């Protein structure tokens, strides 16, 4: 039987042991029926991989004795860190964006309330939403074998999202762009260390938002004649980047 792999928070590992309750305990003990002596692999958000065996199993907790730790093996291909800056969509589309974006190698996600976003999140809902969204990326990372976990953060508006200009290449997908296509831009760009791609909600970007992003170094690009759904756009852009500069 292959060794089971679990995504964890690095803070769970201390003094040669790791202990868990909640979802990880439930998945290990009640779903997978693992017990004392079974080997497990633990990957944290920093890219570390810990190998160990289950040492103790309690009613609501499980303890693992760590036998060795190290950085996850790299593929040898340095893929740019891609941030998806996503206008909040309605319904469960956010879940899909986070799941598939994690599978396709997104480094992190910035969600923001766009001027045309139908979805609204009250201040008292933010902590709960972020906790749930980060659980989604952690589970998606575990399922696809990633050694790191993309972080999900929430920005109040497009203005706050655009103000962070730490990424080397900054793009905004806009159906109103007529001069620059994504294909043309990526064909002439040397591989950057980091990329951020701004994607609007269902109603697209307000022209004022496009102007603000542009003023902060974001280059408007189009995806050609097709108008993609907001949940499709991030999948498309990540696939293209993985094909050009990644392992795909």
Buried (B, 14 or more C-beta within 10 A) or exposed (E): EEEBBBBBBBEBBEEEBBBBEEEBBBBBBEEEEBEEEBBBBBBBBEBBBBBBBBBEBEEEBBBBEBEEBEEBEEEEEEBBBBBBBBBBBEEEBBBBBBBBBBBBBBBBBBBBBBBBBEBEBEEEEEEEBBEEBBBBBBBBBBEEEBBBBBBBBBBEBBBEBBEBEEBBBBBBBBBEBEEBBBEEBBEEBEBBEBBBBBBBBBBBBBEEBBEBBBEBBBBBBBBEEEEBEBBBBBBBBBBBBBEBBBEE
